[in-house]
Amino acid sequence: MPRPIHALIDLDALRQNLSVLRRRAPHARFWAVVKANAYGHGIERVIEALRGADGLALLDLSEAERVRAAGWRAPVLLLEGAFEPRDLEACSRLGLWHTVHHDLQIDALSKHKTQEPHRVFLKLNSGMNRLGFAPHRYRSAWARLQALSQVDEISHMTHFSDADGARGVAHQLEVFDEVTRDLPGERCLANSAALLRHPETQADWVRPGIALYGSSPDFPEHSMAHWGLQPVMSLRSQLIAVQTLQAGDVVGYGSTFVAERSMRIGVVACGYADGYPRHASTGTPVLVGGVRTRTLGRVSMDMLAVDLSDLSPADVGTEVTLWGRASTGEVLPIDEVARAAGTIGYELMCALSARVPVATTQAAQA
Ligand SMILES: Cc1ncc(COP(=O)(O)O)c(C=O)c1O
C-alpha cells in the first residue's frame, strides 16, 4: 500500500480562476506567472489549462526551455531577464522576451549577435527597491536600448510593494506615469493584488500569479471566495491511527498539547517532510472527512495529529484535507493554513515536497 498522501491539481479551477481574472481586467493581455514550477503546481501539468493566457512569465532559462518543450508557442517573458550574457543566445533561440533592469544587461545586448531583434521589458524601480532603474536613470536606459539594432520593441514595467495592503500603489504609479509619460511602448504593472484591488494599474498587460492558483493575494482582508477564486492545489491524506486520550495526556514531540478531558485524536500521514508547515501550531484548521477540525501539538516529519472530538465517524482510512478541496466538496483555503503557520499561501504551494505524489483532475476538459 502506498502512503495515502497525495496532492490534486484541479485544472478546471485553474481555467476558472484565469477567466475570473480576465473578466476583472477585460482590456489587458495576460501573462500567467508560472515561476517556481508554477508556484509548486508543476509547469507541464498546468500549461494546457493556461492556454487562455497570452503569455507565460517565468524566472529563468530552465523554465523557459520547459514551456517551449511543452509546446507553448506564445510569448514567454523572463521576469528578471538575462543573468549572464550568454543567456541572450537562448533568448534568441527560444524567442523569449526579457526584462532589462540593469546596465549590464544592456551592455550584453549591445554585444549580442542576433538575426531577430529582441523584445524587452524595461523595468523601473518605482519605489520597491528590488529590481529596476531608478527614476532618474530610466530614460537614459531607454535611450540606450532604443539605439540598439538588437532591440525592436521596448515595453515598460514596474512592480508594486504594497498592492495588497494599506500603503497601496498610488505613490509608485505616480512615479511610473511621470517617468514613462511620453515614451512609446506597452506597459505592464499589475500582479494579482494590483489587478484585483487597483484596476487603474491594469494597463496593456497584467501579470498575476497567486490568484490563478486560488489563493487570495490580500488575505485576511479578503478571502479567495470574496474574489471568486477556486483552490487549484488540494493536499489530501488519511488517518492512519486513532488514539483515545485521558485528561492530562499529551500529544507529539515536546508535549505541547495537553488534553483537558478525555478525547479521540487522529494521526494523519502528513508531516513537514511533505511540505506541511512545522510552525502550524495547535488549532490550525484541517478537514477530516470534509468536516473542519484542528491540528493538535507539533507537526512531525511524517505525521501530525488532529482533534476528533465531535467527529465520531472518523477512523483509520478517513480522508484528511490539509488544504484545498475535500472529496466531499468542502474547501479549506490554503491561506488559512498559511496564516496559522505565520506564512503565506505562496510559500506552502511552492514547498510541496517532491515525495508527495501529484495527480491532476479536470471534469470539463474542452
Ligand atoms: C515581477 C513579478 N511580477 C508578477 C508576480 C506575480 O505576483 P503575484 O503572485 O502576487 O500575483 C511576481 C511574483 O512574485 C513578480 O515577482
The ligand as an SDF file (V2000), in Angstrom:
LIG
                    3D

 16 16  0  0  0  0  0  0  0  0999 V2000
    7.8990   40.7270  -11.0930 C   0  0  0  0  0  0  0  0  0  0  0  0
    6.7080   39.9180  -10.6920 C   0  0  0  0  0  0  0  0  0  0  0  0
    5.5660   40.0530  -11.3680 N   0  0  0  0  0  0  0  0  0  0  0  0
    4.4530   39.3610  -11.0470 C   0  0  0  0  0  0  0  0  0  0  0  0
    4.4610   38.4840   -9.9800 C   0  0  0  0  0  0  0  0  0  0  0  0
    3.1860   37.7500   -9.6170 C   0  0  0  0  0  0  0  0  0  0  0  0
    2.7840   38.1660   -8.3410 O   0  0  0  0  0  0  0  0  0  0  0  0
    1.5130   37.5280   -7.6110 P   0  0  0  0  0  0  0  0  0  0  0  0
    1.8130   36.0800   -7.4720 O   0  0  0  0  0  0  0  0  0  0  0  0
    1.4730   38.2150   -6.2960 O   0  0  0  0  0  0  0  0  0  0  0  0
    0.3360   37.7930   -8.4850 O   0  0  0  0  0  0  0  0  0  0  0  0
    5.6250   38.3230   -9.2400 C   0  0  0  0  0  0  0  0  0  0  0  0
    5.6190   37.3970   -8.0950 C   0  0  0  0  0  0  0  0  0  0  0  0
    6.2660   37.4940   -7.1280 O   0  0  0  0  0  0  0  0  0  0  0  0
    6.7870   39.0520   -9.6030 C   0  0  0  0  0  0  0  0  0  0  0  0
    7.9250   38.9250   -8.9190 O   0  0  0  0  0  0  0  0  0  0  0  0
  1  2  1  0
  2  3  1  0
  2 15  2  0
  3  4  2  0
  4  5  1  0
  5  6  1  0
  5 12  2  0
  6  7  1  0
  7  8  1  0
  8  9  2  0
  8 10  1  0
  8 11  1  0
 12 13  1  0
 12 15  1  0
 13 14  2  0
 15 16  1  0
M  END
$$$$
